[in-house]
Amino acid sequence: MSDVIDQGCRIEAQFRKVALANQLAASAAAKANGAYSETDCAECGDEIPQKRREQVPGCRYCTPCQQLAEKGKL
């Protein structure tokens, strides 16, 4: 049974690594293209902090809503 769980953990870790690499590449491309970040979250309407807008060019969600979107709950 532990072999199945270990394999699942390895697959999840690989998926997370690829997802992070994709996000970093998309962020770098957006920064290079001068993408515009929203000032207010497209989901909840709260203001997106300036630091997040600078670090994640082209962002549309605040951090909590982005986490929900990544989990497929939006």
PQR file with spaces between the fields and no chain letter, atoms N, CA, C, O and H, PARSE charges and radii, in Angstrom:
ATOM       1  N    MET     1       0.825   -1.195    0.000 -0.4000 1.5000
ATOM       2  CA   MET     1       0.000    0.000    0.000 -0.0000 2.0000
ATOM       3  C    MET     1       0.864    1.252    0.000  0.5500 1.7000
ATOM       4  O    MET     1       0.529    2.245   -0.645 -0.5500 1.4000
ATOM       5  N    SER     2       1.980    1.203    0.726 -0.4000 1.5000
ATOM       6  CA   SER     2       2.816    2.399    0.794 -0.0000 2.0000
ATOM       7  C    SER     2       3.422    2.746   -0.570  0.5500 1.7000
ATOM       8  O    SER     2       3.703    3.914   -0.838 -0.5500 1.4000
ATOM       9  H    SER     2       2.253    0.396    1.250  0.4000 1.0000
ATOM      10  N    ASP     3       3.624    1.748   -1.432 -0.4000 1.5000
ATOM      11  CA   ASP     3       4.158    2.030   -2.766 -0.0000 2.0000
ATOM      12  C    ASP     3       3.195    2.915   -3.557  0.5500 1.7000
ATOM      13  O    ASP     3       3.633    3.821   -4.267 -0.5500 1.4000
ATOM      14  H    ASP     3       3.395    0.800   -1.215  0.4000 1.0000
ATOM      15  N    VAL     4       1.911    2.668   -3.444 -0.4000 1.5000
ATOM      16  CA   VAL     4       0.905    3.462   -4.146 -0.0000 2.0000
ATOM      17  C    VAL     4       0.893    4.885   -3.601  0.5500 1.7000
ATOM      18  O    VAL     4       0.819    5.845   -4.369 -0.5500 1.4000
ATOM      19  H    VAL     4       1.555    1.933   -2.867  0.4000 1.0000
ATOM      20  N    ILE     5       0.964    5.023   -2.304 -0.4000 1.5000
ATOM      21  CA   ILE     5       0.984    6.343   -1.672 -0.0000 2.0000
ATOM      22  C    ILE     5       2.257    7.090   -2.041  0.5500 1.7000
ATOM      23  O    ILE     5       2.214    8.279   -2.358 -0.5500 1.4000
ATOM      24  H    ILE     5       1.024    4.244   -1.680  0.4000 1.0000
ATOM      25  N    ASP     6       3.382    6.401   -2.001 -0.4000 1.5000
ATOM      26  CA   ASP     6       4.648    7.035   -2.393 -0.0000 2.0000
ATOM      27  C    ASP     6       4.600    7.500   -3.842  0.5500 1.7000
ATOM      28  O    ASP     6       5.066    8.593   -4.162 -0.5500 1.4000
ATOM      29  H    ASP     6       3.417    5.436   -1.743  0.4000 1.0000
ATOM      30  N    GLN     7       4.047    6.685   -4.702 -0.4000 1.5000
ATOM      31  CA   GLN     7       3.948    7.052   -6.108 -0.0000 2.0000
ATOM      32  C    GLN     7       3.033    8.267   -6.272  0.5500 1.7000
ATOM      33  O    GLN     7       3.333    9.167   -7.056 -0.5500 1.4000
ATOM      34  H    GLN     7       3.669    5.797   -4.441  0.4000 1.0000
ATOM      35  N    GLY     8       1.934    8.294   -5.546 -0.4000 1.5000
ATOM      36  CA   GLY     8       1.023    9.436   -5.590 -0.0000 2.0000
ATOM      37  C    GLY     8       1.698   10.708   -5.127  0.5500 1.7000
ATOM      38  O    GLY     8       1.497   11.770   -5.716 -0.5500 1.4000
ATOM      39  H    GLY     8       1.690    7.562   -4.910  0.4000 1.0000
ATOM      40  N    CYS     9       2.500   10.611   -4.073 -0.4000 1.5000
ATOM      41  CA   CYS     9       3.243   11.770   -3.566 -0.0000 2.0000
ATOM      42  C    CYS     9       4.257   12.269   -4.591  0.5500 1.7000
ATOM      43  O    CYS     9       4.418   13.475   -4.774 -0.5500 1.4000
ATOM      44  H    CYS     9       2.664    9.748   -3.594  0.4000 1.0000
ATOM      45  N    ARG    10       4.934   11.346   -5.255 -0.4000 1.5000
ATOM      46  CA   ARG    10       5.898   11.742   -6.290 -0.0000 2.0000
ATOM      47  C    ARG    10       5.206   12.434   -7.460  0.5500 1.7000
ATOM      48  O    ARG    10       5.703   13.432   -7.982 -0.5500 1.4000
ATOM      49  H    ARG    10       4.803   10.366   -5.107  0.4000 1.0000
ATOM      50  N    ILE    11       4.066   11.905   -7.866 -0.4000 1.5000
ATOM      51  CA   ILE    11       3.319   12.513   -8.972 -0.0000 2.0000
ATOM      52  C    ILE    11       2.833   13.899   -8.579  0.5500 1.7000
ATOM      53  O    ILE    11       2.920   14.833   -9.375 -0.5500 1.4000
ATOM      54  H    ILE    11       3.661   11.095   -7.442  0.4000 1.0000
ATOM      55  N    GLU    12       2.325   14.043   -7.368 -0.4000 1.5000
ATOM      56  CA   GLU    12       1.863   15.352   -6.903 -0.0000 2.0000
ATOM      57  C    GLU    12       3.016   16.349   -6.843  0.5500 1.7000
ATOM      58  O    GLU    12       2.852   17.501   -7.245 -0.5500 1.4000
ATOM      59  H    GLU    12       2.254   13.284   -6.721  0.4000 1.0000
ATOM      60  N    ALA    13       4.164   15.931   -6.356 -0.4000 1.5000
ATOM      61  CA   ALA    13       5.330   16.819   -6.287 -0.0000 2.0000
ATOM      62  C    ALA    13       5.771   17.242   -7.688  0.5500 1.7000
ATOM      63  O    ALA    13       6.134   18.399   -7.899 -0.5500 1.4000
ATOM      64  H    ALA    13       4.297   14.995   -6.030  0.4000 1.0000
ATOM      65  N    GLN    14       5.741   16.317   -8.641 -0.4000 1.5000
ATOM      66  CA   GLN    14       6.103   16.645  -10.017 -0.0000 2.0000
ATOM      67  C    GLN    14       5.101   17.622  -10.616  0.5500 1.7000
ATOM      68  O    GLN    14       5.491   18.574  -11.292 -0.5500 1.4000
ATOM      69  H    GLN    14       5.446   15.377   -8.469  0.4000 1.0000
ATOM      70  N    PHE    15       3.815   17.395  -10.372 -0.4000 1.5000
ATOM      71  CA   PHE    15       2.769   18.288  -10.866 -0.0000 2.0000
ATOM      72  C    PHE    15       2.964   19.695  -10.298  0.5500 1.7000
ATOM      73  O    PHE    15       2.862   20.681  -11.027 -0.5500 1.4000
ATOM      74  H    PHE    15       3.498   16.621   -9.823  0.4000 1.0000
ATOM      75  N    ARG    16       3.241   19.782   -9.007 -0.4000 1.5000
ATOM      76  CA   ARG    16       3.451   21.084   -8.361 -0.0000 2.0000
ATOM      77  C    ARG    16       4.670   21.788   -8.952  0.5500 1.7000
ATOM      78  O    ARG    16       4.643   23.000   -9.167 -0.5500 1.4000
ATOM      79  H    ARG    16       3.323   18.981   -8.415  0.4000 1.0000
ATOM      80  N    LYS    17       5.736   21.038   -9.215 -0.4000 1.5000
ATOM      81  CA   LYS    17       6.952   21.611   -9.793 -0.0000 2.0000
ATOM      82  C    LYS    17       6.679   22.176  -11.186  0.5500 1.7000
ATOM      83  O    LYS    17       7.130   23.275  -11.509 -0.5500 1.4000
ATOM      84  H    LYS    17       5.758   20.054   -9.040  0.4000 1.0000
ATOM      85  N    VAL    18       5.944   21.432  -12.009 -0.4000 1.5000
ATOM      86  CA   VAL    18       5.609   21.885  -13.355 -0.0000 2.0000
ATOM      87  C    VAL    18       4.679   23.099  -13.297  0.5500 1.7000
ATOM      88  O    VAL    18       4.860   24.048  -14.060 -0.5500 1.4000
ATOM      89  H    VAL    18       5.577   20.539  -11.747  0.4000 1.0000
ATOM      90  N    ALA    19       3.690   23.081  -12.404 -0.4000 1.5000
ATOM      91  CA   ALA    19       2.759   24.202  -12.279 -0.0000 2.0000
ATOM      92  C    ALA    19       3.493   25.472  -11.862  0.5500 1.7000
ATOM      93  O    ALA    19       3.209   26.553  -12.379 -0.5500 1.4000
ATOM      94  H    ALA    19       3.543   22.310  -11.784  0.4000 1.0000
ATOM      95  N    LEU    20       4.432   25.346  -10.931 -0.4000 1.5000
ATOM      96  CA   LEU    20       5.207   26.501  -10.492 -0.0000 2.0000
ATOM      97  C    LEU    20       6.079   27.024  -11.627  0.5500 1.7000
ATOM      98  O    LEU    20       6.166   28.236  -11.826 -0.5500 1.4000
ATOM      99  H    LEU    20       4.662   24.469  -10.511  0.4000 1.0000
ATOM     100  N    ALA    21       6.720   26.139  -12.367 -0.4000 1.5000
ATOM     101  CA   ALA    21       7.550   26.559  -13.496 -0.0000 2.0000
ATOM     102  C    ALA    21       6.703   27.267  -14.549  0.5500 1.7000
ATOM     103  O    ALA    21       7.135   28.268  -15.120 -0.5500 1.4000
ATOM     104  H    ALA    21       6.649   25.155  -12.205  0.4000 1.0000
ATOM     105  N    ASN    22       5.503   26.757  -14.807 -0.4000 1.5000
ATOM     106  CA   ASN    22       4.606   27.401  -15.769 -0.0000 2.0000
ATOM     107  C    ASN    22       4.189   28.782  -15.293  0.5500 1.7000
ATOM     108  O    ASN    22       4.137   29.722  -16.085 -0.5500 1.4000
ATOM     109  H    ASN    22       5.152   25.944  -14.343  0.4000 1.0000
ATOM     110  N    GLN    23       3.890   28.914  -14.005 -0.4000 1.5000
ATOM     111  CA   GLN    23       3.487   30.202  -13.456 -0.0000 2.0000
ATOM     112  C    GLN    23       4.628   31.201  -13.535  0.5500 1.7000
ATOM     113  O    GLN    23       4.412   32.361  -13.886 -0.5500 1.4000
ATOM     114  H    GLN    23       3.932   28.150  -13.360  0.4000 1.0000
ATOM     115  N    LEU    24       5.829   30.769  -13.217 -0.4000 1.5000
ATOM     116  CA   LEU    24       6.987   31.666  -13.284 -0.0000 2.0000
ATOM     117  C    LEU    24       7.260   32.096  -14.722  0.5500 1.7000
ATOM     118  O    LEU    24       7.595   33.254  -14.971 -0.5500 1.4000
ATOM     119  H    LEU    24       6.005   29.827  -12.932  0.4000 1.0000
ATOM     120  N    ALA    25       7.119   31.176  -15.664 -0.4000 1.5000
ATOM     121  CA   ALA    25       7.321   31.518  -17.075 -0.0000 2.0000
ATOM     122  C    ALA    25       6.253   32.497  -17.554  0.5500 1.7000
ATOM     123  O    ALA    25       6.563   33.442  -18.279 -0.5500 1.4000
ATOM     124  H    ALA    25       6.847   30.235  -15.463  0.4000 1.0000
ATOM     125  N    ALA    26       5.011   32.282  -17.162 -0.4000 1.5000
ATOM     126  CA   ALA    26       3.934   33.182  -17.559 -0.0000 2.0000
ATOM     127  C    ALA    26       4.138   34.568  -16.951  0.5500 1.7000
ATOM     128  O    ALA    26       3.887   35.582  -17.602 -0.5500 1.4000
ATOM     129  H    ALA    26       4.760   31.514  -16.573  0.4000 1.0000
ATOM     130  N    SER    27       4.585   34.602  -15.724 -0.4000 1.5000
ATOM     131  CA   SER    27       4.840   35.880  -15.062 -0.0000 2.0000
ATOM     132  C    SER    27       5.983   36.628  -15.738  0.5500 1.7000
ATOM     133  O    SER    27       5.898   37.839  -15.936 -0.5500 1.4000
ATOM     134  H    SER    27       4.789   33.778  -15.195  0.4000 1.0000
ATOM     135  N    ALA    28       7.047   35.921  -16.091 -0.4000 1.5000
ATOM     136  CA   ALA    28       8.184   36.544  -16.775 -0.0000 2.0000
ATOM     137  C    ALA    28       7.764   37.067  -18.147  0.5500 1.7000
ATOM     138  O    ALA    28       8.183   38.151  -18.554 -0.5500 1.4000
ATOM     139  H    ALA    28       7.117   34.936  -15.930  0.4000 1.0000
ATOM     140  N    ALA    29       6.940   36.303  -18.859 -0.4000 1.5000
ATOM     141  CA   ALA    29       6.470   36.741  -20.169 -0.0000 2.0000
ATOM     142  C    ALA    29       5.576   37.965  -20.044  0.5500 1.7000
ATOM     143  O    ALA    29       5.664   38.890  -20.853 -0.5500 1.4000
ATOM     144  H    ALA    29       6.600   35.422  -18.529  0.4000 1.0000
ATOM     145  N    ALA    30       4.722   37.971  -19.040 -0.4000 1.5000
ATOM     146  CA   ALA    30       3.839   39.116  -18.834 -0.0000 2.0000
ATOM     147  C    ALA    30       4.648   40.360  -18.481  0.5500 1.7000
ATOM     148  O    ALA    30       4.353   41.460  -18.948 -0.5500 1.4000
ATOM     149  H    ALA    30       4.651   37.220  -18.384  0.4000 1.0000
ATOM     150  N    LYS    31       5.664   40.170  -17.657 -0.4000 1.5000
ATOM     151  CA   LYS    31       6.512   41.305  -17.279 -0.0000 2.0000
ATOM     152  C    LYS    31       7.245   41.846  -18.500  0.5500 1.7000
ATOM     153  O    LYS    31       7.365   43.061  -18.657 -0.5500 1.4000
ATOM     154  H    LYS    31       5.903   39.276  -17.278  0.4000 1.0000
ATOM     155  N    ALA    32       7.731   40.973  -19.357 -0.4000 1.5000
ATOM     156  CA   ALA    32       8.456   41.386  -20.562 -0.0000 2.0000
ATOM     157  C    ALA    32       7.531   42.126  -21.526  0.5500 1.7000
ATOM     158  O    ALA    32       7.964   43.034  -22.236 -0.5500 1.4000
ATOM     159  H    ALA    32       7.634   39.986  -19.229  0.4000 1.0000
ATOM     160  N    ASN    33       6.260   41.735  -21.548 -0.4000 1.5000
ATOM     161  CA   ASN    33       5.294   42.366  -22.452 -0.0000 2.0000
ATOM     162  C    ASN    33       4.621   43.583  -21.830  0.5500 1.7000
ATOM     163  O    ASN    33       3.782   44.223  -22.464 -0.5500 1.4000
ATOM     164  H    ASN    33       5.908   40.997  -20.972  0.4000 1.0000
ATOM     165  N    GLY    34       4.986   43.902  -20.593 -0.4000 1.5000
ATOM     166  CA   GLY    34       4.390   45.056  -19.920 -0.0000 2.0000
ATOM     167  C    GLY    34       2.916   44.853  -19.620  0.5500 1.7000
ATOM     168  O    GLY    34       2.120   45.778  -19.780 -0.5500 1.4000
ATOM     169  H    GLY    34       5.667   43.381  -20.079  0.4000 1.0000
ATOM     170  N    ALA    35       2.541   43.661  -19.188 -0.4000 1.5000
ATOM     171  CA   ALA    35       1.147   43.348  -18.908 -0.0000 2.0000
ATOM     172  C    ALA    35       0.603   44.240  -17.791  0.5500 1.7000
ATOM     173  O    ALA    35       1.313   44.588  -16.847 -0.5500 1.4000
ATOM     174  H    ALA    35       3.188   42.909  -19.058  0.4000 1.0000
ATOM     175  N    TYR    36      -0.642   44.588  -17.921 -0.4000 1.5000
ATOM     176  CA   TYR    36      -1.325   45.437  -16.962 -0.0000 2.0000
ATOM     177  C    TYR    36      -1.958   44.574  -15.881  0.5500 1.7000
ATOM     178  O    TYR    36      -2.671   43.619  -16.189 -0.5500 1.4000
ATOM     179  H    TYR    36      -1.219   44.305  -18.688  0.4000 1.0000
ATOM     180  N    SER    37      -1.706   44.897  -14.625 -0.4000 1.5000
ATOM     181  CA   SER    37      -2.334   44.206  -13.508 -0.0000 2.0000
ATOM     182  C    SER    37      -3.556   44.986  -13.059  0.5500 1.7000
ATOM     183  O    SER    37      -3.545   46.217  -13.034 -0.5500 1.4000
ATOM     184  H    SER    37      -1.127   45.672  -14.375  0.4000 1.0000
ATOM     185  N    GLU    38      -4.592   44.273  -12.710 -0.4000 1.5000
ATOM     186  CA   GLU    38      -5.798   44.916  -12.178 -0.0000 2.0000
ATOM     187  C    GLU    38      -5.482   45.550  -10.822  0.5500 1.7000
ATOM     188  O    GLU    38      -4.608   45.069  -10.100 -0.5500 1.4000
ATOM     189  H    GLU    38      -4.600   43.273  -12.731  0.4000 1.0000
ATOM     190  N    THR    39      -6.183   46.616  -10.478 -0.4000 1.5000
ATOM     191  CA   THR    39      -5.990   47.235   -9.164 -0.0000 2.0000
ATOM     192  C    THR    39      -6.945   46.633   -8.146  0.5500 1.7000
ATOM     193  O    THR    39      -6.667   46.648   -6.947 -0.5500 1.4000
ATOM     194  H    THR    39      -6.893   47.007  -11.064  0.4000 1.0000
ATOM     195  N    ASP    40      -8.077   46.098   -8.619 -0.4000 1.5000
ATOM     196  CA   ASP    40      -9.052   45.456   -7.741 -0.0000 2.0000
ATOM     197  C    ASP    40      -9.270   44.019   -8.193  0.5500 1.7000
ATOM     198  O    ASP    40      -9.258   43.720   -9.387 -0.5500 1.4000
ATOM     199  H    ASP    40      -8.303   46.086   -9.593  0.4000 1.0000
ATOM     200  N    CYS    41      -9.466   43.143   -7.227 -0.4000 1.5000
ATOM     201  CA   CYS    41      -9.661   41.713   -7.492 -0.0000 2.0000
ATOM     202  C    CYS    41     -10.914   41.498   -8.342  0.5500 1.7000
ATOM     203  O    CYS    41     -11.970   42.064   -8.057 -0.5500 1.4000
ATOM     204  H    CYS    41      -9.475   43.386   -6.257  0.4000 1.0000
ATOM     205  N    ALA    42     -10.790   40.684   -9.378 -0.4000 1.5000
ATOM     206  CA   ALA    42     -11.911   40.385  -10.269 -0.0000 2.0000
ATOM     207  C    ALA    42     -12.965   39.524   -9.586  0.5500 1.7000
ATOM     208  O    ALA    42     -14.090   39.439  -10.077 -0.5500 1.4000
ATOM     209  H    ALA    42      -9.932   40.224   -9.609  0.4000 1.0000
ATOM     210  N    GLU    43     -12.634   38.885   -8.470 -0.4000 1.5000
ATOM     211  CA   GLU    43     -13.574   38.012   -7.782 -0.0000 2.0000
ATOM     212  C    GLU    43     -14.264   38.721   -6.616  0.5500 1.7000
ATOM     213  O    GLU    43     -15.492   38.807   -6.582 -0.5500 1.4000
ATOM     214  H    GLU    43     -11.719   38.954   -8.071  0.4000 1.0000
ATOM     215  N    CYS    44     -13.483   39.227   -5.666 -0.4000 1.5000
ATOM     216  CA   CYS    44     -14.070   39.799   -4.446 -0.0000 2.0000
ATOM     217  C    CYS    44     -14.148   41.324   -4.461  0.5500 1.7000
ATOM     218  O    CYS    44     -14.889   41.913   -3.675 -0.5500 1.4000
ATOM     219  H    CYS    44     -12.486   39.157   -5.694  0.4000 1.0000
ATOM     220  N    GLY    45     -13.393   41.960   -5.344 -0.4000 1.5000
ATOM     221  CA   GLY    45     -13.432   43.411   -5.442 -0.0000 2.0000
ATOM     222  C    GLY    45     -12.475   44.141   -4.521  0.5500 1.7000
ATOM     223  O    GLY    45     -12.366   45.365   -4.591 -0.5500 1.4000
ATOM     224  H    GLY    45     -12.791   41.481   -5.983  0.4000 1.0000
ATOM     225  N    ASP    46     -11.774   43.410   -3.652 -0.4000 1.5000
ATOM     226  CA   ASP    46     -10.794   44.047   -2.766 -0.0000 2.0000
ATOM     227  C    ASP    46      -9.617   44.565   -3.581  0.5500 1.7000
ATOM     228  O    ASP    46      -9.335   44.073   -4.673 -0.5500 1.4000
ATOM     229  H    ASP    46     -11.862   42.415   -3.595  0.4000 1.0000
ATOM     230  N    GLU    47      -8.937   45.564   -3.033 -0.4000 1.5000
ATOM     231  CA   GLU    47      -7.762   46.104   -3.711 -0.0000 2.0000
ATOM     232  C    GLU    47      -6.628   45.084   -3.698  0.5500 1.7000
ATOM     233  O    GLU    47      -6.376   44.429   -2.687 -0.5500 1.4000
ATOM     234  H    GLU    47      -9.166   45.964   -2.145  0.4000 1.0000
ATOM     235  N    ILE    48      -5.953   44.962   -4.828 -0.4000 1.5000
ATOM     236  CA   ILE    48      -4.779   44.087   -4.926 -0.0000 2.0000
ATOM     237  C    ILE    48      -3.576   44.926   -4.502  0.5500 1.7000
ATOM     238  O    ILE    48      -3.345   45.991   -5.073 -0.5500 1.4000
ATOM     239  H    ILE    48      -6.157   45.494   -5.650  0.4000 1.0000
ATOM     240  N    PRO    49      -2.805   44.468   -3.512 -0.5600 1.5000
ATOM     241  CA   PRO    49      -1.658   45.249   -3.036  0.2800 2.0000
ATOM     242  C    PRO    49      -0.669   45.567   -4.166  0.5500 1.7000
ATOM     243  O    PRO    49      -0.449   44.757   -5.067 -0.5500 1.4000
ATOM     244  N    GLN    50      -0.086   46.752   -4.093 -0.4000 1.5000
ATOM     245  CA   GLN    50       0.866   47.218   -5.106 -0.0000 2.0000
ATOM     246  C    GLN    50       2.015   46.233   -5.287  0.5500 1.7000
ATOM     247  O    GLN    50       2.435   45.963   -6.412 -0.5500 1.4000
ATOM     248  H    GLN    50      -0.265   47.410   -3.361  0.4000 1.0000
ATOM     249  N    LYS    51       2.521   45.698   -4.179 -0.4000 1.5000
ATOM     250  CA   LYS    51       3.649   44.767   -4.265 -0.0000 2.0000
ATOM     251  C    LYS    51       3.272   43.529   -5.083  0.5500 1.7000
ATOM     252  O    LYS    51       4.082   43.045   -5.872 -0.5500 1.4000
ATOM     253  H    LYS    51       2.179   45.918   -3.265  0.4000 1.0000
ATOM     254  N    ARG    52       2.051   43.013   -4.904 -0.4000 1.5000
ATOM     255  CA   ARG    52       1.605   41.858   -5.689 -0.0000 2.0000
ATOM     256  C    ARG    52       1.493   42.231   -7.164  0.5500 1.7000
ATOM     257  O    ARG    52       1.898   41.456   -8.031 -0.5500 1.4000
ATOM     258  H    ARG    52       1.392   43.407   -4.262  0.4000 1.0000
ATOM     259  N    ARG    53       0.950   43.406   -7.455 -0.4000 1.5000
ATOM     260  CA   ARG    53       0.816   43.835   -8.853 -0.0000 2.0000
ATOM     261  C    ARG    53       2.177   43.965   -9.518  0.5500 1.7000
ATOM     262  O    ARG    53       2.311   43.696  -10.712 -0.5500 1.4000
ATOM     263  H    ARG    53       0.621   44.035   -6.751  0.4000 1.0000
ATOM     264  N    GLU    54       3.193   44.376   -8.753 -0.4000 1.5000
ATOM     265  CA   GLU    54       4.540   44.500   -9.313 -0.0000 2.0000
ATOM     266  C    GLU    54       5.190   43.130   -9.509  0.5500 1.7000
ATOM     267  O    GLU    54       5.860   42.893  -10.514 -0.5500 1.4000
ATOM     268  H    GLU    54       3.083   44.594   -7.784  0.4000 1.0000
ATOM     269  N    GLN    55       4.989   42.236   -8.549 -0.4000 1.5000
ATOM     270  CA   GLN    55       5.637   40.927   -8.589 -0.0000 2.0000
ATOM     271  C    GLN    55       4.953   39.944   -9.537  0.5500 1.7000
ATOM     272  O    GLN    55       5.595   39.028  -10.050 -0.5500 1.4000
ATOM     273  H    GLN    55       4.445   42.429   -7.732  0.4000 1.0000
ATOM     274  N    VAL    56       3.642   40.133   -9.774 -0.4000 1.5000
ATOM     275  CA   VAL    56       2.883   39.221  -10.634 -0.0000 2.0000
ATOM     276  C    VAL    56       2.186   40.059  -11.706  0.5500 1.7000
ATOM     277  O    VAL    56       0.988   40.326  -11.607 -0.5500 1.4000
ATOM     278  H    VAL    56       3.121   40.878   -9.357  0.4000 1.0000
ATOM     279  N    PRO    57       2.933   40.473  -12.728 -0.5600 1.5000
ATOM     280  CA   PRO    57       2.337   41.296  -13.784  0.2800 2.0000
ATOM     281  C    PRO    57       1.158   40.575  -14.435  0.5500 1.7000
ATOM     282  O    PRO    57       1.219   39.378  -14.715 -0.5500 1.4000
ATOM     283  N    GLY    58       0.098   41.320  -14.665 -0.4000 1.5000
ATOM     284  CA   GLY    58      -1.078   40.738  -15.289 -0.0000 2.0000
ATOM     285  C    GLY    58      -2.012   40.044  -14.318  0.5500 1.7000
ATOM     286  O    GLY    58      -2.959   39.384  -14.746 -0.5500 1.4000
ATOM     287  H    GLY    58       0.048   42.293  -14.438  0.4000 1.0000
ATOM     288  N    CYS    59      -1.771   40.176  -13.008 -0.4000 1.5000
ATOM     289  CA   CYS    59      -2.635   39.484  -12.043 -0.0000 2.0000
ATOM     290  C    CYS    59      -4.041   40.087  -12.063  0.5500 1.7000
ATOM     291  O    CYS    59      -4.228   41.279  -12.306 -0.5500 1.4000
ATOM     292  H    CYS    59      -1.003   40.713  -12.660  0.4000 1.0000
ATOM     293  N    ARG    60      -5.017   39.222  -11.800 -0.4000 1.5000
ATOM     294  CA   ARG    60      -6.420   39.639  -11.786 -0.0000 2.0000
ATOM     295  C    ARG    60      -7.069   39.424  -10.438  0.5500 1.7000
ATOM     296  O    ARG    60      -8.137   39.973  -10.166 -0.5500 1.4000
ATOM     297  H    ARG    60      -4.865   38.254  -11.603  0.4000 1.0000
ATOM     298  N    TYR    61      -6.427   38.620   -9.578 -0.4000 1.5000
ATOM     299  CA   TYR    61      -7.016   38.266   -8.291 -0.0000 2.0000
ATOM     300  C    TYR    61      -6.100   38.646   -7.136  0.5500 1.7000
ATOM     301  O    TYR    61      -4.879   38.701   -7.284 -0.5500 1.4000
ATOM     302  H    TYR    61      -5.560   38.174   -9.799  0.4000 1.0000
ATOM     303  N    CYS    62      -6.715   38.909   -5.974 -0.4000 1.5000
ATOM     304  CA   CYS    62      -5.934   39.070   -4.745 -0.0000 2.0000
ATOM     305  C    CYS    62      -5.391   37.688   -4.375  0.5500 1.7000
ATOM     306  O    CYS    62      -5.797   36.684   -4.960 -0.5500 1.4000
ATOM     307  H    CYS    62      -7.707   38.864   -5.854  0.4000 1.0000
ATOM     308  N    THR    63      -4.494   37.635   -3.426 -0.4000 1.5000
ATOM     309  CA   THR    63      -3.855   36.361   -3.070 -0.0000 2.0000
ATOM     310  C    THR    63      -4.858   35.303   -2.605  0.5500 1.7000
ATOM     311  O    THR    63      -4.791   34.173   -3.087 -0.5500 1.4000
ATOM     312  H    THR    63      -4.164   38.450   -2.950  0.4000 1.0000
ATOM     313  N    PRO    64      -5.797   35.619   -1.678 -0.5600 1.5000
ATOM     314  CA   PRO    64      -6.747   34.576   -1.257  0.2800 2.0000
ATOM     315  C    PRO    64      -7.607   34.047   -2.412  0.5500 1.7000
ATOM     316  O    PRO    64      -7.840   32.841   -2.502 -0.5500 1.4000
ATOM     317  N    CYS    65      -8.077   34.934   -3.292 -0.4000 1.5000
ATOM     318  CA   CYS    65      -8.895   34.489   -4.425 -0.0000 2.0000
ATOM     319  C    CYS    65      -8.051   33.698   -5.429  0.5500 1.7000
ATOM     320  O    CYS    65      -8.551   32.759   -6.049 -0.5500 1.4000
ATOM     321  H    CYS    65      -7.887   35.913   -3.218  0.4000 1.0000
ATOM     322  N    GLN    66      -6.785   34.069   -5.594 -0.4000 1.5000
ATOM     323  CA   GLN    66      -5.906   33.328   -6.488 -0.0000 2.0000
ATOM     324  C    GLN    66      -5.721   31.904   -5.980  0.5500 1.7000
ATOM     325  O    GLN    66      -5.700   30.955   -6.765 -0.5500 1.4000
ATOM     326  H    GLN    66      -6.380   34.832   -5.091  0.4000 1.0000
ATOM     327  N    GLN    67      -5.584   31.758   -4.654 -0.4000 1.5000
ATOM     328  CA   GLN    67      -5.428   30.426   -4.076 -0.0000 2.0000
ATOM     329  C    GLN    67      -6.683   29.587   -4.339  0.5500 1.7000
ATOM     330  O    GLN    67      -6.583   28.404   -4.665 -0.5500 1.4000
ATOM     331  H    GLN    67      -5.601   32.529   -4.017  0.4000 1.0000
ATOM     332  N    LEU    68      -7.862   30.200   -4.197 -0.4000 1.5000
ATOM     333  CA   LEU    68      -9.106   29.479   -4.480 -0.0000 2.0000
ATOM     334  C    LEU    68      -9.197   29.092   -5.955  0.5500 1.7000
ATOM     335  O    LEU    68      -9.646   27.995   -6.287 -0.5500 1.4000
ATOM     336  H    LEU    68      -7.943   31.160   -3.932  0.4000 1.0000
ATOM     337  N    ALA    69      -8.770   29.993   -6.834 -0.4000 1.5000
ATOM     338  CA   ALA    69      -8.803   29.720   -8.267 -0.0000 2.0000
ATOM     339  C    ALA    69      -7.889   28.553   -8.612  0.5500 1.7000
ATOM     340  O    ALA    69      -8.236   27.703   -9.432 -0.5500 1.4000
ATOM     341  H    ALA    69      -8.405   30.884   -6.565  0.4000 1.0000
ATOM     342  N    GLU    70      -6.717   28.517   -7.981 -0.4000 1.5000
ATOM     343  CA   GLU    70      -5.774   27.423   -8.255 -0.0000 2.0000
ATOM     344  C    GLU    70      -6.285   26.093   -7.759  0.5500 1.7000
ATOM     345  O    GLU    70      -5.910   25.047   -8.289 -0.5500 1.4000
ATOM     346  H    GLU    70      -6.435   29.207   -7.315  0.4000 1.0000
ATOM     347  N    LYS    71      -7.144   26.116   -6.740 -0.4000 1.5000
ATOM     348  CA   LYS    71      -7.734   24.877   -6.216 -0.0000 2.0000
ATOM     349  C    LYS    71      -9.008   24.513   -6.967  0.5500 1.7000
ATOM     350  O    LYS    71      -9.629   23.488   -6.685 -0.5500 1.4000
ATOM     351  H    LYS    71      -7.448   26.966   -6.309  0.4000 1.0000
ATOM     352  N    GLY    72      -9.403   25.360   -7.934 -0.4000 1.5000
ATOM     353  CA   GLY    72     -10.595   25.095   -8.728 -0.0000 2.0000
ATOM     354  C    GLY    72     -11.877   25.414   -8.004  0.5500 1.7000
ATOM     355  O    GLY    72     -12.932   24.876   -8.342 -0.5500 1.4000
ATOM     356  H    GLY    72      -8.899   26.193   -8.164  0.4000 1.0000
ATOM     357  N    LYS    73     -11.805   26.285   -7.005 -0.4000 1.5000
ATOM     358  CA   LYS    73     -13.002   26.596   -6.214 -0.0000 2.0000
ATOM     359  C    LYS    73     -13.642   27.917   -6.611  0.5500 1.7000
ATOM     360  O    LYS    73     -14.574   28.372   -5.948 -0.5500 1.4000
ATOM     361  H    LYS    73     -10.948   26.721   -6.730  0.4000 1.0000
ATOM     362  N    LEU    74     -13.163   28.539   -7.676 -0.4000 1.5000
ATOM     363  CA   LEU    74     -13.795   29.773   -8.174 -0.0000 2.0000
ATOM     364  C    LEU    74     -14.563   29.486   -9.438  0.5500 1.7000
ATOM     365  O    LEU    74     -15.166   30.391  -10.014 -0.5500 1.4000
ATOM     366  H    LEU    74     -12.406   28.169   -8.215  0.4000 1.0000
